[in-house]
Amino acid sequence: MIAVSTPAERTAPGRSTRERLKATLRKKEEALSPRVLRRTLEELKAIVDPRVSEVEGGRRAMGVASWYAKASQEERRDMWLLMSEQFVADVQKTKAAQAQYAAAVGTSDEAVAEVRLRRATVSPRRRLLQRFSAFTEGIRFLVDLRAEMLPSLKTDKRLQALDVEMEYMFSTWFDVGFLDLRRISWDSPASLIEKLIRYEAVHDIKSWSDVKNRLDSDRRCYGFFHPRLPDEPLIFVEVALLDSIAGGITPLLDEAADATQVHKATTAIFYSISNTQAGLRGVSFGDSLIKRVVETLKEEFPRLRTFATLSPIPGFRAWLGKNAAAALTRLDDKTRLGLGRALGQDVPTAAGFLAAVEDALNLPERSPVRHMLLRCAAHYLGQAMDDGKPVDAVARFHLGNGARIERINWAGDPSAKGVKQSYGLMVNYVYDLRRLDRHRSMLAEGKIPAAGDIEHLYL
């Protein structure tokens, strides 16, 4: 597996590959000389040569992958640039196909013209990626390549074309319908359990006794696998089986707690969903992922009626730091006066409020400061949008899959990580299987689905 590392940042992109391919000398910041760059381009073009078979194209791709494995970080970057800049759709053919389609709209030739336009706009880059996927380790190679490339997108926009093409192809190759869902238990191979420990991204696994607790009789853990990556889980889903919606993570991670009588459980709590492959960032596995786990659980435990998450709110503290002043302006005079008294100020200020919530876990239940923090969290989750989507990444995932915001939990995660992310707050999202489509429609119309108790907290 190729290690993910961040290349040295540059103040500005250098010469394009078009310029470098015509040159005779390289500049000092360029890894490959023009001669080697031209040779590398010819090897890439040979992979997509229409005269060779899929098998031969895959063999040639494997040869390039072998070179890549030994290449330096900057040499690899030059190959990314070649793939991004040199394998583009033919501009003249695209323009001609667009003109033909425009002329054919409304006629009997429209469908044929549309097919020609679609074919003209497909870049050779897509064919190149398909050929790389043909050899045994090809998909593994491409996923690792994208993971390694992603940090460079911030400093070199020229790589975006390759990135978008890879995201599109991965969305097809890694459709949930093609993935294998497997239960992971304490009896699973040690190598697989070790990967669960390594990839856990929500609540760090601290020991073997910790992971054994998460695989106990009242828990279920599932991994999604791709046929071409049979030993490499793409996603882990951890579930606790309870008799009510959980309000805090501490009891779920308590190794000394007694196991629930699972066949009496009515509620499944998804308390950790971890993507393991950085190279699949942006690939949406959609609500089918949750549905498949739900269907598997219902088959084993017919009494289950409620399917909910216990989720972190990772972006809340950072958002509040920037928006506290605006939140205070939304308060009515009476509420503002009460909050000011609690802060020891005539008029509550953002600085005073933010200082007070630093010790959030010790705020009394009736504290106006505590109530204001809950209101801000509700506003962040249920009202704050960016480009029509919830600003919080976890909220974006669950709400996009048809869930609704159900409840905000005070001190849900009192760990240092939980306090750092969200002052210890956690949130439950509920998956009501009868209303998933309705909730997605609401979100598409700019309204975030939320329970009444959440809406009453809005600023």
VEXDREN-2710 file (C-alpha; in Angstrom, 1 decimal):
% VEXDREN-2710
k/r/px/py/pz
1/MET/0.0/0.0/0.0
2/ILE/1.4/3.4/-1.0
3/ALA/2.0/5.6/2.0
4/VAL/0.0/8.9/2.1
5/SER/2.3/11.9/2.4
6/THR/2.0/15.6/1.7
7/PRO/4.3/16.9/-1.0
8/ALA/6.2/20.1/-0.5
9/GLU/3.9/23.0/-1.0
10/ARG/4.6/25.5/-3.8
11/THR/3.8/29.1/-3.9
12/ALA/2.5/28.7/-7.5
13/PRO/2.2/25.9/-10.1
14/GLY/5.1/25.6/-12.5
15/ARG/5.1/25.1/-16.2
16/SER/2.2/23.0/-17.6
17/THR/3.1/19.6/-19.0
18/ARG/2.3/21.0/-22.5
19/GLU/5.2/23.5/-22.1
20/ARG/7.5/21.0/-20.5
21/LEU/6.9/18.3/-23.3
22/LYS/8.1/20.9/-25.9
23/ALA/11.2/21.9/-23.9
24/THR/14.7/20.5/-23.9
25/LEU/15.8/21.4/-20.4
26/ARG/14.0/21.1/-17.1
27/LYS/13.7/23.7/-14.5
28/LYS/15.1/23.0/-11.0
29/GLU/11.7/22.4/-9.4
30/GLU/10.7/19.8/-12.0
31/ALA/11.3/16.2/-11.2
32/LEU/11.2/14.6/-14.6
33/SER/13.3/16.0/-17.5
34/PRO/11.4/16.8/-20.7
35/ARG/12.9/13.6/-22.3
36/VAL/11.7/11.3/-19.5
37/LEU/8.4/13.2/-19.3
38/ARG/7.8/12.5/-23.0
39/ARG/8.7/8.8/-22.5
40/THR/6.3/8.5/-19.6
41/LEU/3.5/10.1/-21.7
42/GLU/4.2/7.6/-24.4
43/GLU/3.9/4.7/-21.9
44/LEU/0.6/6.1/-20.7
45/LYS/-0.7/6.5/-24.2
46/ALA/0.3/2.9/-25.0
47/ILE/-2.0/1.7/-22.2
48/VAL/-5.0/3.2/-24.0
49/ASP/-3.9/2.3/-27.5
50/PRO/-7.2/1.1/-29.2
51/ARG/-5.3/-1.5/-31.1
52/VAL/-4.4/-3.5/-28.0
53/SER/-6.6/-5.8/-26.0
54/GLU/-7.9/-5.2/-22.5
55/VAL/-5.4/-7.8/-21.2
56/GLU/-2.5/-6.2/-22.9
57/GLY/-3.6/-2.7/-21.8
58/GLY/-3.7/-4.0/-18.2
59/ARG/-0.3/-5.5/-18.6
60/ARG/1.2/-2.2/-19.8
61/ALA/-0.6/-0.4/-16.9
62/MET/1.0/-2.8/-14.5
63/GLY/4.4/-1.9/-15.9
64/VAL/3.7/1.8/-15.3
65/ALA/2.5/1.0/-11.7
66/SER/5.7/-0.8/-11.0
67/TRP/7.7/2.3/-12.1
68/TYR/5.4/4.4/-9.9
69/ALA/6.1/2.3/-6.8
70/LYS/9.8/3.2/-7.1
71/ALA/9.3/6.8/-8.1
72/SER/9.9/9.8/-5.8
73/GLN/7.0/11.9/-4.5
74/GLU/7.7/14.6/-7.1
75/GLU/8.1/12.1/-9.9
76/ARG/4.7/10.7/-9.1
77/ARG/3.3/14.2/-9.1
78/ASP/4.6/14.6/-12.7
79/MET/2.7/11.5/-13.7
80/TRP/-0.5/12.9/-12.0
81/LEU/-0.1/16.0/-14.1
82/LEU/0.3/14.0/-17.3
83/MET/-2.8/12.1/-16.6
84/SER/-4.7/15.2/-15.7
85/GLU/-3.5/17.5/-18.5
86/GLN/-2.8/15.2/-21.4
87/PHE/-5.8/12.9/-21.5
88/VAL/-8.6/15.3/-22.3
89/ALA/-11.5/15.1/-24.7
90/ASP/-10.8/16.4/-28.2
91/VAL/-12.0/20.0/-28.2
92/GLN/-12.8/20.1/-31.9
93/LYS/-14.8/16.9/-31.9
94/THR/-16.7/18.1/-28.8
95/LYS/-17.6/21.4/-30.4
96/ALA/-18.8/19.6/-33.6
97/ALA/-20.9/17.2/-31.6
98/GLN/-22.4/20.0/-29.5
99/ALA/-23.3/21.9/-32.8
100/GLN/-24.9/18.7/-34.3
101/TYR/-26.9/18.1/-31.1
102/ALA/-28.2/21.7/-30.9
103/ALA/-29.3/21.4/-34.6
104/ALA/-31.0/18.0/-33.9
105/VAL/-33.0/19.0/-30.9
106/GLY/-36.7/18.4/-31.6
107/THR/-36.0/16.2/-34.7
108/SER/-35.9/12.5/-35.2
109/ASP/-32.1/12.7/-35.1
110/GLU/-32.0/14.0/-31.5
111/ALA/-31.2/10.7/-29.8
112/VAL/-28.4/9.8/-32.2
113/ALA/-26.9/13.3/-31.8
114/GLU/-27.1/13.0/-28.0
115/VAL/-25.2/9.7/-28.1
116/ARG/-22.5/11.2/-30.3
117/LEU/-22.2/14.2/-27.9
118/ARG/-21.8/11.9/-24.9
119/ARG/-19.1/9.9/-26.6
120/ALA/-17.3/13.0/-27.7
121/THR/-17.1/14.5/-24.2
122/VAL/-15.7/11.3/-22.6
123/SER/-12.0/11.9/-22.0
124/PRO/-9.3/9.3/-22.8
125/ARG/-8.4/9.7/-19.1
126/ARG/-11.5/7.6/-18.2
127/ARG/-10.2/4.8/-20.5
128/LEU/-6.8/5.1/-18.9
129/LEU/-8.2/4.5/-15.5
130/GLN/-10.2/1.6/-16.7
131/ARG/-7.1/0.0/-18.1
132/PHE/-5.3/0.5/-14.8
133/SER/-8.2/-1.3/-13.1
134/ALA/-7.7/-4.4/-15.3
135/PHE/-4.7/-5.9/-13.6
136/THR/-5.1/-7.7/-10.3
137/GLU/-3.9/-4.9/-8.0
138/GLY/-5.1/-2.1/-10.2
139/ILE/-8.0/-0.8/-8.2
140/ARG/-5.8/-0.9/-5.0
141/PHE/-3.2/1.1/-6.9
142/LEU/-5.7/3.7/-8.1
143/VAL/-7.3/4.2/-4.6
144/ASP/-3.9/4.6/-3.1
145/LEU/-2.8/7.0/-5.8
146/ARG/-5.8/9.3/-5.2
147/ALA/-5.2/9.2/-1.5
148/GLU/-1.7/10.3/-2.1
149/MET/-2.7/13.0/-4.5
150/LEU/-5.6/14.6/-2.5
151/PRO/-3.4/16.9/-0.3
152/SER/-1.9/18.4/-3.5
153/LEU/-5.2/19.7/-4.8
154/LYS/-5.1/22.6/-2.4
155/THR/-1.9/23.9/-4.0
156/ASP/-2.2/22.8/-7.6
157/LYS/-5.7/23.1/-9.3
158/ARG/-4.3/21.4/-12.4
159/LEU/-4.9/18.1/-10.7
160/GLN/-8.6/18.6/-10.3
161/ALA/-9.6/17.1/-13.7
162/LEU/-7.9/13.8/-12.7
163/ASP/-9.4/13.9/-9.2
164/VAL/-12.9/14.5/-10.5
165/GLU/-12.5/11.7/-13.0
166/MET/-11.3/9.3/-10.4
167/GLU/-14.2/10.2/-8.0
168/TYR/-16.6/9.5/-10.8
169/MET/-15.1/6.2/-11.7
170/PHE/-14.9/5.1/-8.0
171/SER/-18.6/6.0/-7.5
172/THR/-19.4/3.4/-10.2
173/TRP/-16.9/0.8/-9.1
174/PHE/-17.7/1.1/-5.4
175/ASP/-21.5/1.2/-5.6
176/VAL/-22.9/-0.4/-2.4
177/GLY/-24.8/-2.9/-4.5
178/PHE/-21.4/-4.4/-5.5
179/LEU/-20.0/-4.5/-2.0
180/ASP/-20.0/-7.6/0.3
181/LEU/-21.4/-7.0/3.8
182/ARG/-19.7/-9.2/6.5
183/ARG/-20.2/-9.3/10.2
184/ILE/-17.0/-8.9/12.2
185/SER/-16.8/-10.8/15.5
186/TRP/-14.2/-11.7/18.1
187/ASP/-13.8/-14.9/16.1
188/SER/-12.8/-13.0/12.9
189/PRO/-9.2/-13.2/11.8
190/ALA/-6.8/-11.2/14.0
191/SER/-5.7/-9.3/10.9
192/LEU/-9.2/-8.0/10.3
193/ILE/-9.7/-7.0/13.9
194/GLU/-6.4/-5.1/13.8
195/LYS/-7.7/-3.2/10.9
196/LEU/-10.8/-2.3/12.9
197/ILE/-8.5/-0.9/15.6
198/ARG/-6.4/1.0/13.1
199/TYR/-9.2/2.5/11.0
200/GLU/-11.6/3.4/13.8
201/ALA/-12.1/7.2/13.3
202/VAL/-14.9/8.2/15.7
203/HIS/-14.0/6.7/19.1
204/ASP/-10.4/5.5/19.4
205/ILE/-10.0/1.9/20.4
206/LYS/-7.6/1.9/23.3
207/SER/-7.0/-1.8/23.9
208/TRP/-7.8/-5.4/23.0
209/SER/-10.4/-5.5/25.9
210/ASP/-11.9/-2.3/24.4
211/VAL/-12.3/-3.9/21.0
212/LYS/-13.6/-7.2/22.5
213/ASN/-16.4/-5.1/24.3
214/ARG/-17.4/-3.6/20.9
215/LEU/-17.7/-7.1/19.5
216/ASP/-19.7/-8.5/22.5
217/SER/-23.0/-10.3/22.2
218/ASP/-25.1/-7.1/22.4
219/ARG/-23.1/-5.5/19.7
220/ARG/-22.8/-5.9/16.0
221/CYS/-19.9/-4.8/13.8
222/TYR/-20.0/-5.0/10.0
223/GLY/-17.5/-4.3/7.3
224/PHE/-18.2/-3.5/3.6
225/PHE/-15.8/-5.2/1.2
226/HIS/-15.2/-4.9/-2.5
227/PRO/-14.6/-8.1/-4.5
228/ARG/-11.3/-6.7/-5.9
229/LEU/-10.2/-5.8/-2.3
230/PRO/-11.4/-8.9/-0.5
231/ASP/-9.2/-8.4/2.6
232/GLU/-9.5/-4.6/2.9
233/PRO/-12.6/-3.3/4.5
234/LEU/-13.9/0.0/3.0
235/ILE/-16.3/0.9/5.8
236/PHE/-16.8/-0.3/9.4
237/VAL/-20.2/0.1/11.0
238/GLU/-20.5/-0.4/14.8
239/VAL/-23.9/-1.0/16.4
240/ALA/-25.2/-1.3/20.0
241/LEU/-28.4/-3.1/20.7
242/LEU/-30.4/-1.4/23.4
243/ASP/-34.0/-0.8/24.7
244/SER/-33.9/3.0/24.1
245/ILE/-32.0/5.7/22.2
246/ALA/-28.6/6.2/23.8
247/GLY/-27.7/9.7/25.1
248/GLY/-24.0/9.2/25.8
249/ILE/-21.0/7.3/24.5
250/THR/-19.5/6.5/27.9
251/PRO/-21.9/3.6/28.8
252/LEU/-21.5/2.1/25.4
253/LEU/-17.7/2.0/25.8
254/ASP/-17.8/0.8/29.4
255/GLU/-16.0/-2.5/29.3
256/ALA/-17.4/-3.5/32.8
257/ALA/-21.1/-2.9/31.8
258/ASP/-23.3/-6.0/31.6
259/ALA/-24.4/-7.0/28.1
260/THR/-28.0/-6.2/27.0
261/GLN/-30.3/-9.1/26.5
262/VAL/-30.2/-8.8/22.8
263/HIS/-33.4/-10.6/21.9
264/LYS/-35.3/-8.1/23.9
265/ALA/-33.6/-5.1/22.3
266/THR/-35.9/-2.7/20.4
267/THR/-33.3/-0.1/19.4
268/ALA/-30.2/-0.3/17.2
269/ILE/-27.7/2.6/17.8
270/PHE/-25.1/3.2/15.1
271/TYR/-22.4/4.8/17.2
272/SER/-19.5/4.6/14.8
273/ILE/-19.2/4.6/11.0
274/SER/-15.6/4.8/9.8
275/ASN/-14.5/5.1/6.2
276/THR/-11.1/3.4/5.9
277/GLN/-9.8/4.6/2.5
278/ALA/-8.8/8.2/2.1
279/GLY/-8.7/7.6/-1.7
280/LEU/-12.5/7.1/-1.7
281/ARG/-13.2/10.6/-0.2
282/GLY/-16.3/12.1/-1.9
283/VAL/-17.6/8.7/-3.0
284/SER/-21.1/8.6/-1.5
285/PHE/-22.3/5.1/-0.5
286/GLY/-25.7/6.5/0.0
287/ASP/-28.6/5.3/2.1
288/SER/-28.2/1.8/0.8
289/LEU/-25.3/1.4/3.2
290/ILE/-27.6/2.0/6.2
291/LYS/-30.5/0.1/4.7
292/ARG/-28.3/-3.0/4.2
293/VAL/-27.2/-3.0/7.8
294/VAL/-30.8/-2.4/9.0
295/GLU/-32.1/-5.2/6.9
296/THR/-29.4/-7.5/8.3
297/LEU/-30.2/-6.5/11.9
298/LYS/-34.0/-6.9/11.4
299/GLU/-33.5/-10.4/10.0
300/GLU/-31.6/-11.4/13.2
301/PHE/-33.6/-9.3/15.7
302/PRO/-37.3/-8.9/14.6
303/ARG/-38.1/-6.9/17.7
304/LEU/-36.0/-3.9/16.5
305/ARG/-38.2/-0.9/15.8
306/THR/-35.9/2.1/16.2
307/PHE/-32.7/2.8/14.2
308/ALA/-30.7/5.8/15.3
309/THR/-27.2/7.1/15.6
310/LEU/-25.2/8.5/18.5
311/SER/-23.1/11.0/16.5
312/PRO/-20.3/13.5/17.1
313/ILE/-20.7/17.1/16.1
314/PRO/-17.1/17.7/14.8
315/GLY/-17.5/21.2/13.4
316/PHE/-19.5/22.8/16.1
317/ARG/-16.8/24.4/18.2
318/ALA/-15.0/26.0/15.2
319/TRP/-18.3/27.3/13.8
320/LEU/-19.4/28.8/17.1
321/GLY/-16.1/30.6/17.5
322/LYS/-16.9/32.4/14.2
323/ASN/-20.7/32.8/14.7
324/ALA/-21.2/33.5/18.4
325/ALA/-21.7/37.2/18.0
326/ALA/-24.3/36.7/15.2
327/ALA/-26.1/34.1/17.4
328/LEU/-26.4/36.7/20.3
329/THR/-28.1/39.2/18.0
330/ARG/-30.9/36.7/17.4
331/LEU/-31.9/36.6/21.1
332/ASP/-35.0/38.6/22.3
333/ASP/-34.4/41.3/25.0
334/LYS/-35.5/39.1/27.9
335/THR/-33.3/36.2/27.0
336/ARG/-30.3/38.5/26.3
337/LEU/-30.7/40.1/29.7
338/GLY/-30.8/36.8/31.5
339/LEU/-27.7/35.5/29.6
340/GLY/-25.9/38.8/30.4
341/ARG/-26.6/38.3/34.2
342/ALA/-25.3/34.8/34.0
343/LEU/-22.1/36.0/32.4
344/GLY/-21.7/39.0/34.7
345/GLN/-22.2/41.4/31.9
346/ASP/-24.8/44.1/31.2
347/VAL/-24.8/43.1/27.6
348/PRO/-23.6/39.6/26.7
349/THR/-20.6/39.5/24.4
350/ALA/-19.3/36.8/22.2
351/ALA/-16.0/36.7/24.1
352/GLY/-17.8/36.4/27.4
353/PHE/-20.1/33.6/26.2
354/LEU/-17.2/31.7/24.6
355/ALA/-15.1/32.0/27.8
356/ALA/-18.0/30.7/29.9
357/VAL/-18.7/27.6/27.7
358/GLU/-15.0/26.5/28.0
359/ASP/-16.1/24.8/31.2
360/ALA/-19.4/23.6/29.6
361/LEU/-19.5/20.2/31.4
362/ASN/-19.8/21.9/34.7
363/LEU/-22.6/24.3/33.8
364/PRO/-25.8/23.7/35.9
365/GLU/-28.8/22.3/34.2
366/ARG/-30.8/25.5/34.5
367/SER/-27.9/27.8/33.5
368/PRO/-28.8/30.3/30.7
369/VAL/-25.3/29.7/29.3
370/ARG/-25.9/26.0/29.0
371/HIS/-29.3/26.6/27.4
372/MET/-27.7/29.1/24.9
373/LEU/-25.1/26.5/24.0
374/LEU/-27.8/24.0/23.2
375/ARG/-29.7/26.6/21.1
376/CYS/-26.5/27.3/19.2
377/ALA/-25.9/23.6/18.6
378/ALA/-29.5/23.2/17.3
379/HIS/-29.1/26.2/15.0
380/TYR/-25.8/24.8/13.7
381/LEU/-27.2/21.4/13.0
382/GLY/-30.7/22.4/11.8
383/GLN/-30.3/25.8/10.2
384/ALA/-26.7/26.4/9.1
385/MET/-26.3/25.5/5.4
386/ASP/-23.6/25.9/2.8
387/ASP/-24.5/25.6/-0.8
388/GLY/-27.8/24.0/0.1
389/LYS/-26.2/21.4/2.4
390/PRO/-25.7/21.1/6.2
391/VAL/-22.3/22.6/7.2
392/ASP/-21.5/19.8/9.6
393/ALA/-19.9/16.8/7.8
394/VAL/-21.6/14.1/9.9
395/ALA/-24.9/15.9/9.6
396/ARG/-24.5/16.1/5.9
397/PHE/-24.0/12.3/5.6
398/HIS/-26.9/11.3/7.8
399/LEU/-29.4/13.9/6.6
400/GLY/-28.4/13.3/3.0
401/ASN/-29.3/9.7/3.6
402/GLY/-32.8/10.5/4.8
403/ALA/-32.4/10.7/8.6
404/ARG/-33.8/13.5/10.8
405/ILE/-32.2/15.3/13.8
406/GLU/-33.9/13.8/16.9
407/ARG/-32.1/14.9/20.0
408/ILE/-29.0/16.8/21.2
409/ASN/-27.3/15.2/24.2
410/TRP/-25.5/17.2/26.9
411/ALA/-22.2/15.7/27.9
412/GLY/-22.8/12.9/25.4
413/ASP/-19.0/12.7/24.9
414/PRO/-17.1/14.1/27.9
415/SER/-13.7/12.9/26.5
416/ALA/-11.0/15.4/25.6
417/LYS/-11.8/14.8/21.9
418/GLY/-15.5/15.3/22.5
419/VAL/-15.0/18.6/24.4
420/LYS/-12.6/19.8/21.8
421/GLN/-15.0/19.2/18.9
422/SER/-18.3/20.2/20.4
423/TYR/-18.1/21.0/24.2
424/GLY/-19.0/17.3/24.8
425/LEU/-22.4/17.5/22.9
426/MET/-23.6/14.6/20.8
427/VAL/-26.6/14.2/18.6
428/ASN/-29.0/11.4/17.7
429/TYR/-30.2/11.1/14.1
430/VAL/-33.1/8.8/13.5
431/TYR/-33.7/6.7/10.4
432/ASP/-37.4/6.3/10.0
433/LEU/-37.5/3.9/7.1
434/ARG/-41.0/5.1/6.1
435/ARG/-39.9/8.7/5.7
436/LEU/-36.4/8.5/4.2
437/ASP/-37.6/9.8/0.8
438/ARG/-39.7/12.5/2.4
439/HIS/-36.7/13.7/4.4
440/ARG/-34.4/13.8/1.4
441/SER/-37.0/15.8/-0.5
442/MET/-37.2/18.3/2.4
443/LEU/-33.5/18.7/2.4
444/ALA/-33.5/19.2/-1.4
445/GLU/-35.9/22.1/-0.8
446/GLY/-33.6/23.7/1.8
447/LYS/-35.3/22.5/5.0
448/ILE/-33.4/20.2/7.4
449/PRO/-35.7/17.5/8.9
450/ALA/-35.7/17.8/12.7
451/ALA/-37.9/16.7/15.6
452/GLY/-40.1/19.4/17.2
453/ASP/-37.8/19.6/20.3
454/ILE/-34.9/20.6/18.1
455/GLU/-36.9/23.2/16.2
456/HIS/-38.0/24.8/19.5
457/LEU/-34.3/25.5/20.2
458/TYR/-33.6/27.4/17.0
459/LEU/-32.3/30.9/17.4
END
